[in-house]
């Protein structure tokens, strides 16, 4: 957590330091990032850096928190989903959020992607059971619910599936945006409505079909469950 002196800076100066740090961590791991590069690009003294942060890792954790905060802010602006989303429609919404985040905050998205790539077996604690979970913690609860609701086969290893879905969610967004640019012959606009754009939805649906073919229960079982 940054020191109080950092939060006493003007908003303009805080944002300058944060933006420089985002650029550094987007292109470098924590191990290869440089305090010297950050202070030089931010135009601050090296001694000032240590008045604001305990060390480079302290700043890195602050940037990762910014990723989380910006993503939550973005989610609050997106249309609310229907109440009766099944497992795969819910997953599709999560992927839409990642695409929207990539569009609005491409460098923050790259920081997050680099962090997850360099920490492939991140673990988290299940708040209900206290059990340590490997893979991407965002996906464990809904995968377990998917098994319970007969959306997902009981043989699926939810830790492994959570990891796979985490990789998909991180790397599908830049692929999709580049693919769309190639298909249309022009750059994708950052304010694209990912919830309704037909090209986005077509590619997402194809991805859903691929995933469902791999881990879904028999389609008739799913149909029977959601027709109740």
PyMOL commands that set and color helices and strands:
alter all, ss='L'
color gray80, all
select helices_A, chain A and resi 4-7+11-27+35-42+46-52+56-77+87-104+106-118+137-148+158-184+198-215+219-226
alter helices_A, ss='H'
color red, helices_A
select strands_A, chain A and resi 123-125+132-134
alter strands_A, ss='S'
color yellow, strands_A
deselect
rebuild
show_as cartoon
